Amino acid sequence: MIKRLLVIMFITLFTTNSFSAGSDSSSSSKVKSNYDKAVEAIKFAKKYEEKGKLEKAKKRYAKAQKLLLKSNKEKPNKPDTLNYLGFTTRKLGDYENGEKYYLLGLDIKPDHIGINEYLGELYVATNRLDLAKERLKILESCDCKEYKQLKDIIEGTKKSKY
């Protein structure tokens, strides 16, 4: 029993990672991509926006947009990247270019749930309800929260922040 315990202790002591002074375990973890950093910035921006801290939100959206542009250069034309490029561009007030990013994403993946919802919201914000309803029709069969959110915005039961 004691011999077994000593073997376990020996294995534990000599097979665990050791770190030198000034290092930590996070340095051994994977570095976040520009896309991941952008998604994080968008989450913070949304929280600031909900609290009415619009200037802080705008700064986070601008940061996210820069990261997404880098990400799109590194790995071009990924629908998720184009979705968030459309989103951040729209949030920064550039509806025309936001729409272009969404449409590029839909050319690649026409059934992308996020793009269809956000493009529908853009159409509501720019008073093109017929186009927004087309996006809603595409989301109809997804059984997802994005369908309900867009439907509520179109029906005016949920106020759009755009």
C-alpha positions in Angstrom: 0.0 0.0 0.0 2.8 2.5 1.0 4.8 1.4 -2.0 1.9 2.0 -4.3 1.3 5.5 -2.7 5.0 6.4 -3.2 4.8 5.3 -6.9 1.7 7.5 -7.4 3.4 10.5 -5.7 6.6 10.0 -7.8 4.6 9.9 -11.0 2.6 13.0 -10.0 5.7 15.0 -9.1 7.7 14.2 -12.1 5.1 14.2 -14.9 3.2 17.4 -14.2 4.0 20.6 -16.0 6.3 23.0 -14.3 6.6 26.7 -15.0 9.5 29.0 -14.6 9.2 32.3 -12.8 7.1 34.8 -14.7 5.2 32.3 -16.8 1.7 31.1 -16.4 -0.4 28.3 -17.8 -2.2 30.6 -20.2 1.0 31.0 -22.2 0.8 27.4 -23.2 -2.8 27.8 -24.4 -3.8 28.5 -28.0 -3.6 32.1 -29.1 -7.0 33.6 -30.0 -7.7 34.3 -33.6 -8.7 37.8 -34.8 -12.2 36.4 -35.4 -12.4 35.2 -31.8 -11.2 38.5 -30.5 -13.8 40.3 -32.6 -16.6 38.1 -31.3 -15.5 38.9 -27.8 -15.4 42.7 -28.5 -18.9 42.4 -30.0 -20.2 40.8 -26.8 -18.8 43.6 -24.8 -20.3 46.2 -27.2 -23.7 44.7 -26.9 -23.5 44.8 -23.1 -22.5 48.5 -23.3 -25.3 49.2 -25.7 -27.9 47.6 -23.4 -26.6 49.8 -20.6 -27.0 52.9 -22.8 -23.2 53.4 -22.9 -23.3 54.1 -26.7 -19.8 55.6 -27.1 -18.2 52.7 -25.4 -20.3 50.3 -27.5 -19.3 52.1 -30.7 -15.6 51.9 -29.8 -15.9 48.1 -29.3 -17.8 47.7 -32.6 -15.0 49.6 -34.3 -12.4 47.4 -32.7 -14.3 44.3 -33.7 -14.6 45.5 -37.2 -10.9 46.0 -37.6 -10.2 42.5 -36.3 -12.8 41.1 -38.6 -11.3 42.8 -41.6 -7.9 41.2 -40.6 -9.6 37.9 -40.2 -11.3 38.2 -43.6 -7.9 38.9 -45.2 -6.3 35.8 -43.5 -9.2 33.5 -44.3 -11.4 35.2 -47.0 -15.1 34.8 -47.4 -16.1 32.9 -44.3 -19.9 33.4 -43.8 -19.6 33.9 -40.0 -16.9 36.6 -40.6 -19.0 38.3 -43.2 -22.0 38.1 -40.9 -20.2 40.0 -38.2 -18.6 42.4 -40.6 -22.1 43.3 -41.8 -23.3 43.5 -38.2 -20.4 45.8 -37.0 -20.6 47.9 -40.1 -24.3 48.4 -39.6 -23.8 49.2 -35.9 -21.4 51.9 -36.9 -24.1 53.4 -39.1 -23.0 52.3 -42.5 -26.1 50.4 -43.6 -25.0 50.3 -47.3 -21.8 48.4 -46.7 -23.3 46.3 -43.9 -25.8 45.1 -46.4 -23.0 44.3 -48.9 -21.2 42.1 -46.3 -24.5 40.3 -45.5 -25.2 39.6 -49.2 -21.7 38.3 -49.8 -22.2 35.9 -46.9 -25.6 34.8 -48.3 -23.9 34.1 -51.7 -21.8 31.6 -49.9 -24.3 30.2 -47.5 -27.9 31.2 -48.3 -29.4 29.6 -45.2 -27.1 31.2 -42.7 -29.3 31.9 -39.7 -27.4 34.9 -38.3 -27.0 36.7 -41.7 -30.7 36.2 -42.5 -31.8 37.6 -39.2 -29.4 40.6 -39.2 -30.1 41.4 -42.8 -33.8 41.4 -42.0 -33.2 43.8 -39.1 -31.2 46.0 -41.5 -34.2 46.0 -43.9 -36.6 47.0 -41.1 -34.2 49.8 -40.1 -34.1 51.1 -43.7 -37.9 50.8 -44.1 -37.9 47.8 -46.5 -40.3 45.5 -44.8 -41.0 43.4 -47.8 -37.3 42.4 -47.9 -37.3 41.8 -44.2 -40.3 39.5 -44.5 -38.4 37.5 -47.2 -35.6 37.0 -44.6 -38.2 35.9 -42.1 -39.6 33.4 -44.5 -36.2 31.8 -44.9 -35.9 31.5 -41.1 -39.4 30.1 -40.7 -38.4 26.4 -40.7 -35.3 26.8 -38.5 -37.1 26.6 -35.1 -34.7 29.2 -33.7 -34.7 32.3 -31.6 -33.5 34.4 -34.5 -36.9 33.7 -36.3 -38.8 35.0 -33.3 -36.5 38.0 -32.8 -36.9 39.1 -36.4 -40.6 38.4 -36.4 -41.1 40.6 -33.2 -39.1 43.4 -34.8 -41.1 43.2 -38.0 -44.3 43.2 -36.1 -43.1 46.1 -34.0 -43.5 44.1 -30.7 -39.8 44.4 -30.1 -38.1 47.7 -30.7 -35.1 47.5 -33.0 -31.9 49.2 -31.8 -30.8 50.0 -35.3 
